[in-house]
Amino acid sequence: MKVRKLVTSCENGDCPTLYATDRGTLLVQGETPPDHGLAVPAHETLVEIPIELIRKAIRDQLI
């Protein structure tokens, strides 16, 4: 899979980031939220990102 960085909330690579893949999907880098209370299947996960990251991606017409 080829991955391309779309937008990030910092420049050091250790913070919430959106990536596009060559498969027409998005990858999300963020923190795993504790105590979310949701039933998530073992093969899936949740990540938490700032809403401003999505706004920036839309504003910059990246997604």
Secondary structure by P-SEA (a helix, b strand, c coil): cbbbbcccccccccccbbbbccccccccccccccccccccccccbbbbbbaaaaaaaaaaccc
